Amino acid sequence: MAEKKTITVFGGTGFIGRNLIAKLAKKGFKIIVPTRNPYLHGYLKPMGEPGQIDVLKFNPYNFSNLNEFIDSSEIVINCIGVLYEKKNQKFDHAHHLFPKFLTSILNKDVTKKFIHISALGAKENSNSLYIKSKFQGEQVITSNFKNSVILRPSIVFGTNDNFFNLFNKLINLLPIIPLAGAKTKFQPCYVGDVTDAIIKIIEDINPGQVYELGGPKVYTFKELIETLLVSLNKKRLIVGLPDFISRVQAKIMQLFPNPLLTEDQLEILRSDNICSNHYPGFSELGIYTRSVEIILPNYIFSQTNR
């Protein structure tokens, strides 16, 4: 039996990354996880056999030693992404400059494969710095390294996600849910389906393609919160906010350390986040996708009652 390949996963401590590492470990791959704080993420190692998962100290602002994390790997996966900016956390660095430098190094070894997690709706002419930086990252990857596959997921949900769990907390605190962009459409995809797509690409798919990953159903933002309420068996009044109130809300909320809404996120909410159908997706990868209604009740209620 052939020895399994070595895979480096940047962003392996994030939501998609953790789920991916668990699946890669079950498949028998050797996994390298660079992270700023390896001692905080030792929980990753028991996902595999002894010695199968290495969690190594990595400074994302020092590109000079990137080679040591990818030299021994046949496949490199980038799950790094930030949802809002801080003093030391900028969209341009995380979504554009890091993949630019990483792929410039990978270009020296064309036998490797690179898989990059971008975002659905990435485009050049967006007023959102998040969306624009995601597009710029895709552009430099395409220019620098042809053995790349780019994935553009919509909202990704699942156990410990950053979407339904956040609104679950708000529902427990507030009798009324104020909602900016209530009519904006989304096509959420289950994290298990996203990681299945990555595994499929690792094992079967040739590089050089962009995939749009959207789930089986399109919802408005309001419909997603209504679906969450049904799963929780709770009732709340959902109030769609007019634009000027949303802008005031965003200006205030973005001052908090972990903001619920920023002005940049408000720009994202001005456009629907659904597949364009100009690119292949889950169906072309042979993956049967699971809906919010099927998956959400399996984890959201149990997490509420911990």
C-alpha positions in Angstrom: 0.0 0.0 0.0 1.4 3.4 -1.0 2.4 5.8 1.8 -0.1 8.6 2.2 1.0 12.1 1.2 2.0 15.0 3.6 -0.3 18.0 3.6 0.3 21.4 5.2 -2.8 23.2 6.3 -2.5 26.9 7.0 -5.5 28.2 9.0 -5.9 24.7 10.4 -7.1 26.0 13.8 -10.1 27.7 12.3 -13.6 26.3 11.8 -13.0 24.8 8.3 -9.4 23.9 9.1 -10.3 21.8 12.3 -13.0 19.9 10.5 -10.6 19.3 7.5 -7.8 18.0 9.7 -10.1 15.5 11.4 -11.1 14.1 8.0 -7.5 14.1 6.6 -6.3 12.2 9.7 -9.0 9.5 9.2 -7.7 9.2 5.6 -4.2 8.6 6.9 -2.5 11.7 5.6 0.5 13.2 7.5 -0.5 16.7 8.5 1.5 19.8 9.3 -0.4 22.7 11.0 1.5 26.0 11.3 0.0 28.3 13.9 0.9 31.3 16.0 0.2 29.5 19.3 0.9 25.8 19.0 0.5 25.2 22.7 -3.1 26.5 22.5 -4.0 24.0 19.8 -2.6 20.7 21.1 -6.1 19.3 20.9 -5.5 18.8 17.2 -2.9 16.1 17.7 -5.3 13.5 19.2 -7.3 13.7 16.0 -4.7 11.4 14.4 -2.3 8.7 15.4 0.8 9.6 17.4 3.2 11.6 15.2 0.6 12.0 12.4 -0.2 15.6 13.1 2.6 18.2 13.7 1.4 21.6 15.2 4.3 24.0 14.6 4.9 27.6 15.7 4.4 30.0 12.7 4.5 33.8 12.5 2.1 34.8 9.6 3.9 38.2 9.4 7.3 36.6 8.8 7.4 35.1 5.3 11.1 34.3 5.4 10.7 30.8 6.9 7.6 29.6 5.0 9.7 27.1 3.2 10.2 24.9 6.3 6.4 24.4 6.6 5.9 23.3 3.0 9.1 21.6 1.8 8.1 18.1 2.8 4.5 18.5 1.7 3.0 17.4 -1.6 -0.2 19.4 -1.0 -0.6 22.8 0.6 -4.0 24.1 1.7 -4.8 27.7 2.8 -7.8 28.2 5.0 -6.6 31.5 6.5 -9.2 34.2 6.5 -10.4 37.0 8.7 -13.9 38.4 9.0 -13.0 41.9 10.3 -9.9 44.0 10.6 -8.0 44.8 13.8 -4.8 46.8 14.4 -2.7 43.7 13.6 -5.2 41.9 11.4 -5.7 43.3 8.0 -7.6 41.9 5.0 -4.9 42.7 2.5 -2.3 40.8 4.5 -4.4 37.7 5.2 -6.2 37.4 1.9 -3.8 38.9 -0.7 -0.2 39.2 0.5 0.1 35.9 2.3 -1.2 33.7 -0.7 0.9 35.9 -3.0 4.1 35.1 -1.1 3.1 31.4 -0.5 2.4 30.7 -4.2 5.6 32.5 -5.3 7.5 29.9 -3.2 5.3 27.0 -4.4 6.1 28.0 -8.0 9.6 26.7 -7.5 8.2 23.1 -7.2 5.5 22.4 -9.8 5.0 18.9 -8.4 3.0 20.3 -5.5 -0.7 21.1 -5.4 -2.3 24.1 -3.8 -5.9 24.4 -2.6 -7.1 27.9 -1.5 -10.3 28.8 0.4 -11.6 32.1 -1.0 -15.2 33.4 -0.7 -18.3 33.3 -2.9 -18.8 36.7 -4.5 -15.1 37.6 -4.7 -14.8 40.4 -7.2 -12.6 43.4 -8.1 -15.2 46.2 -8.1 -16.7 45.6 -4.7 -16.9 48.3 -2.1 -16.1 45.7 0.6 -12.4 45.5 1.4 -13.0 41.9 2.5 -14.4 40.9 -0.9 -11.9 42.9 -2.9 -8.9 41.4 -0.9 -10.3 37.9 -1.6 -10.4 38.6 -5.3 -6.9 40.0 -5.2 -5.7 36.8 -3.5 -7.3 34.7 -6.3 -5.6 36.8 -8.9 -2.1 36.4 -7.5 -2.6 32.7 -7.0 -3.7 32.2 -10.6 -0.7 34.2 -11.8 1.9 32.6 -9.6 1.0 29.0 -9.4 -0.9 27.0 -12.1 -1.3 23.9 -9.9 -3.9 25.6 -7.8 -7.6 25.0 -7.1 -9.7 27.9 -5.7 -12.8 27.2 -3.6 -15.4 29.9 -3.1 -17.9 28.9 -0.4 -20.9 30.8 0.8 -21.6 30.9 4.5 -20.2 27.6 6.0 -22.2 26.1 8.9 -21.8 23.2 11.2 -20.9 22.4 14.9 -19.1 25.4 16.4 -19.7 27.6 13.4 -19.4 31.4 13.5 -22.8 32.1 12.1 -25.7 30.2 13.7 -23.9 29.9 17.0 -23.5 33.7 17.1 -27.2 34.3 16.4 -28.1 31.6 18.9 -26.4 33.7 21.6 -28.3 36.8 20.5 -31.6 34.9 20.5 -30.9 33.9 24.1 -30.2 37.6 25.1 -32.7 39.6 23.1 -36.5 39.5 22.6 -36.1 41.3 19.3 -33.5 40.5 16.6 -32.5 43.6 14.6 -31.2 42.5 11.2 -29.3 44.5 8.7 -29.6 43.1 5.2 -32.7 41.0 6.0 -33.5 40.5 2.3 -30.0 39.5 1.2 -29.8 36.0 -0.2 -27.3 33.3 0.9 -26.6 29.7 -0.2 -25.1 28.2 3.0 -23.0 25.0 2.7 -22.3 22.4 5.4 -18.7 22.2 6.6 -18.8 18.4 6.0 -19.6 19.0 2.4 -16.8 21.6 2.0 -14.3 19.2 3.5 -15.5 16.4 1.3 -14.9 18.7 -1.7 -11.3 19.3 -0.5 -10.7 15.6 -0.1 -12.1 15.0 -3.6 -9.8 17.6 -5.0 -6.8 16.2 -3.2 -7.4 12.7 -4.5 -9.0 13.1 -7.9 -9.1 16.6 -9.4 -6.5 18.2 -11.6 -5.5 21.8 -10.6 -6.4 24.9 -12.5 -10.1 25.4 -11.6 -12.3 27.6 -9.5 -15.3 26.0 -7.7 -18.3 27.9 -6.3 -19.6 26.1 -3.3 -23.2 26.7 -2.4 -25.7 24.5 -0.6 -28.9 23.0 -2.0 -31.1 25.9 -1.0 -31.1 29.7 -1.2 -32.4 31.7 1.8 -32.8 35.3 2.7 -30.9 36.4 5.8 -34.2 36.6 7.6 -35.2 33.1 6.5 -32.0 31.8 8.0 -32.7 33.3 11.3 -36.3 32.0 11.1 -34.9 28.5 10.4 -32.6 28.8 13.5 -35.6 29.8 15.6 -37.5 26.7 14.4 -34.6 24.5 15.4 -34.4 26.1 18.8 -38.2 25.9 19.2 -38.2 29.6 20.1 -40.0 32.7 19.0 -38.5 36.1 18.4 -39.5 39.2 16.5 -37.1 39.8 13.6 -36.9 43.4 12.5 -35.2 44.3 9.2 -33.3 47.5 9.7 -33.4 50.4 7.3 -30.0 51.4 5.7 -29.3 54.5 7.8 -29.9 52.6 11.1 -27.8 49.7 9.9 -24.9 52.1 9.2 -25.2 53.7 12.7 -25.3 50.2 14.2 -22.2 49.1 12.2 -20.2 52.2 13.2 -20.9 51.4 16.9 -20.4 47.7 16.8 -17.1 47.7 14.9 -15.6 49.5 17.9 -15.9 46.3 20.0 -13.0 43.7 20.1 -15.2 41.0 18.4 -17.8 43.0 16.4 -21.1 41.5 15.4 -21.3 43.9 12.5 -18.8 46.3 10.7 -19.2 48.8 8.0 -17.4 46.5 5.6 -19.7 43.6 6.4 -22.6 45.9 5.8 -21.2 46.5 2.3 -21.1 42.7 1.8 -24.8 42.5 2.8 -25.7 44.8 -0.1 -25.2 42.0 -2.6 -26.6 38.4 -2.7 -24.2 35.7 -1.7 -25.3 32.9 -4.1 -23.6 30.8 -6.8 -23.3 32.5 -10.2 -23.5 29.1 -12.1 -20.5 30.3 -14.2 -18.2 27.9 -12.4 -18.5 24.2 -11.4 -19.5 23.4 -7.9 -20.5 20.5 -5.6 -22.4 18.6 -8.2 -19.4 18.5 -10.6 -17.4 17.1 -7.7 -20.0 14.4 -7.2 -21.0 15.6 -3.7 -24.6 15.4 -2.5 -25.0 18.5 -0.4 -26.9 18.7 2.9 -29.3 21.5 3.8 -29.5 23.7 6.9 -32.8 22.1 8.0 -31.1 18.6 8.0 -27.9 19.5 9.8 -28.7 22.5 12.1 -31.0 20.6 14.6 -28.3 18.0 15.1 -25.9 20.5 16.8 -27.5 23.8 17.7 -29.9 22.5 20.3 -27.3 20.4 22.1 -24.8 23.3 22.2 -27.5 25.5 23.6 -28.1 23.1 26.5 -24.5 22.4 27.5 
